[in-house]
Amino acid sequence: MDQYTVSELEDALKVVKLLLPPRYECLACYVNRMLEHGCSGLKWCTTYRDLRAPRATSLERKFPELGGYCDCEVMANVFRINDELWTRGEDGELDESYVPPCHKVRLGTIRPCELWLMRSGVQWGGGVFRPVKDAS
């Protein structure tokens, strides 16, 4: 059996910690952050669901109906930046190089935080991007 050094184990834990969604981070912020590690199906969406919202069992059915067949398509077709809350550059365009910190959501939901608009579609109201209503 191989023995690992303490520093090797610490490095491995740092990688695992980067891949786990922090408590209260929303699905959109998590997937947006994870896409720098690549897109392969709904890997990041289902990872988030399994760890933070296990009761959201229809995710794999609903997201493709909205055009989200993989994680990058989810960010292109299911979620959209809420322009009002993102920084604009001097030219007036959105500065996507700076991603604001997640505005946080309750545990167990796949709804995005205020930074994102979520598309409502076939079952979700006609394909319109709408801000998420506060459940409080």
Residue, then its C-alpha position, 0 to 999 in steps of 0.5 A: m500500500d502506498q503511503y502519502t505524505v501530509s503535504e500530498l494529502e493536503d494538496a488533494l484536499k485543496v482540490v476536492k474543496l475547490l470542486l465542492p459547492p460552498r454552503y449557500e452558493c447557488l447552482a448558477c454561481y457554482v456551474n459558472r465557476m466550475l466551467e473553467h475545469g471543462c464541460s462534460g454533460l451535466k456533470w457540474c449541475t448534477t454534482y451540485r444537485d447531489l450535494r446541495a439539492p438532492r430532491a431536485t430530481s427533475l433537473e436532468r429532464k427540465f434543463p434539456e427542455l430549456g436548451g441546457y444539454c450540458d453545463c455550458e449550455v445551461m449557462a447560455n440557455v437556462f441562466r442569464i446574467n442579471d445586468e443590473l448587478w454586474t459591473r460595467g466597464e468604461d465602454g458600458e459593456l458588462d465586465e465579465s472578467y469580474v464575477p461578483p460573489c454569490h448572493k447565496v440561496r437557501l439549501g436544497t434549491i436549484r434556483p439562482c441567486e439575484l446575480w442571475l435570471m432563470r429561464s422559465g420554459v415549457q413547464w416553467g412559464g413560456g421561455v422568458f428570463r425572469p428574476v427569481k422571486d424571494a421565497s421569504 
